[in-house]
Amino acid sequence: MPTGVPEQLAGSLRGVLEPVVAEAGFELDDVEVRAAGRTHTVKVVVDVPEEGDRTGVPLDAIARLSRSAAAELDSHEHLFPGSYTLEVTSPGVDRPLTRPAHWRRAHLRLVKATLEAGGTVEVRVGDAGPESVTVVDAGVKRPEARELRYADVKRAVVQVEFKAPPPAEVQALGAEDGEGGESE
């Protein structure tokens, strides 16, 4: 299969699947297509709408959505030059933060960010806007809030923590203990 074809197919499938995902009450986060010969794997990543329940996507909803998505894809079989396997999933804790909505969902979470200029930082996430996010450097004695522009971040991933965030970091972000941040 020529280079770029899975990406083009993923783009076409996004348009096919978005209405099905929206009708189920979710947002289409990503569509990935991997090809091995004439067999394709279509991975559909869905998430709750930003204003929705932040506890995640229930497994029974994934099962219903899988059936609906498969039926829709079957009606567009002309898009596939062979057979396909469908995977419907929700984002995991290792999902990179690539959009402002991802940063908003990571409120008060610890994030490891690789910077475009080089190097990495561990920061606690505060309020996220359209171009940047308020953060504090994690693990410092006197954390001070600062802005981190999304354009300056090459890759960012939430880190798993087994304890509450330090009160000084939460206060520096203008939040109250126990506020925000989804648990994994």
Residue pairs with C-beta under 8 A, 6 or more apart in sequence:
1 35
1 81
5 35
6 32
6 33
6 34
6 35
6 40
7 33
9 33
9 40
9 79
9 80
10 31
10 32
10 33
11 31
12 79
13 31
13 33
13 42
13 73
13 76
13 79
14 28
14 31
16 72
16 73
16 76
16 79
17 28
17 31
17 44
17 69
17 72
17 73
18 28
20 65
20 68
20 69
20 72
21 27
21 28
21 44
21 46
21 65
21 69
22 28
23 68
24 46
24 61
24 64
24 65
24 68
25 48
25 49
25 52
25 61
26 46
26 47
26 48
26 49
26 57
26 61
26 65
27 46
27 47
27 48
27 49
27 50
28 44
28 45
28 46
29 45
29 46
29 47
29 91
29 95
30 43
30 44
30 45
31 42
31 43
31 44
31 45
32 41
32 42
32 43
32 45
33 40
33 41
33 42
33 43
34 40
34 41
34 43
35 41
37 82
38 81
38 82
38 83
39 82
39 83
39 84
39 85
40 80
40 82
40 83
40 84
40 85
41 84
41 85
41 87
42 73
42 84
42 85
42 86
42 87
43 87
43 89
44 69
44 86
44 87
44 88
44 89
45 89
45 90
45 91
45 95
46 57
46 62
46 65
46 88
46 89
46 90
47 57
47 90
47 91
48 54
48 55
48 56
48 57
50 101
50 104
50 105
54 105
54 182
55 182
56 90
56 182
57 90
62 88
62 89
62 90
65 88
66 86
66 88
69 86
69 88
70 86
73 79
73 80
73 84
73 86
93 158
93 160
93 184
94 157
94 158
95 102
95 157
95 158
96 102
96 155
96 156
96 157
97 103
97 106
97 111
97 153
97 156
97 157
97 158
100 128
100 129
100 130
100 133
100 150
103 125
103 128
103 133
103 150
103 156
104 128
105 182
106 125
106 128
106 158
106 181
106 182
107 125
107 126
107 127
107 128
107 175
107 179
107 180
107 181
108 124
108 125
108 126
108 165
108 170
108 173
108 175
108 179
108 180
108 181
109 124
109 125
109 158
109 159
109 161
109 165
109 181
109 182
110 122
110 123
110 124
110 125
110 138
110 158
110 159
110 161
110 165
111 122
111 123
111 124
111 125
111 135
111 156
111 157
111 158
111 159
112 120
112 121
112 122
112 156
112 157
112 159
113 120
113 121
113 122
113 123
113 148
113 153
113 154
113 155
113 156
114 120
114 153
114 154
114 155
114 156
115 121
115 152
115 153
115 154
116 151
116 152
116 153
116 154
117 152
121 137
122 137
122 138
122 139
122 159
123 135
123 136
123 137
123 138
123 148
124 135
124 136
124 137
124 138
124 143
124 165
124 169
124 170
124 173
125 133
125 134
125 135
125 173
126 133
126 134
126 135
126 136
126 145
126 173
126 174
126 175
127 133
127 134
127 173
127 174
128 134
131 149
131 150
131 151
132 147
132 148
132 149
132 150
133 147
133 148
133 150
134 145
134 146
134 147
134 148
134 173
135 145
135 146
135 147
135 148
135 173
136 143
136 144
136 145
136 146
136 169
136 172
136 173
137 143
137 144
138 169
139 166
141 168
142 168
143 166
143 168
143 169
143 172
144 172
145 172
145 173
145 174
158 184
160 184
164 177
164 178
165 181
167 177
170 176
170 177
170 179
